[in-house]
């Protein structure tokens, strides 16, 4: 039953994947995706470290966005100073690190299993999109509560992570859990298509780049590898 539902969903997504030739994955590129699958621990580590670096770097911009969205002013931001711009950076970092670690490790595992076991008639692009979508759902269990704490601290509603957690938890029980995951559904409506399309395009660009790299070194008998700059350009698509 579960496998049938999974494949049905993949068929639904395939219609979207096939409408954009730029992100279609050929059988050759599909086999490349399977062969270069990262291990669970490697994907989790890479995802967590990358998330931590990006969060610390861009947290001030995220704080400005949050304050302005909640009715704050530029004068308020200036009064807070640099330290105020980094308010909530620890909860933000500790929310993104495990969330991205779970998402990327889940994605690599699910992608590998789907590409290896799904019928050949199911487009690889649909399977990549499905693996990404499921990994986002899994990671939201970790990210949603910590993201709530981050927003509360950024907006100045509370002064500490403990205060934000206490305010959200309230009297506890089922209602407390519900408050910790408030807005998680809307977050999934945003993140599932975003990361699905993001990784679908990323995998296509990376596979195409590897094909070109292999063609360049084929006569020399070398190994086709992408440089750090190649990966940065592909990741910034």
PyMOL commands that set and color helices and strands:
alter all, ss='L'
color gray80, all
select helices_A, chain A and resi 2-18+21-23+27-35+40-69+74-85+89-117+124-154+161-169+173-180+184-217+228-235
alter helices_A, ss='H'
color red, helices_A
deselect
rebuild
show_as cartoon
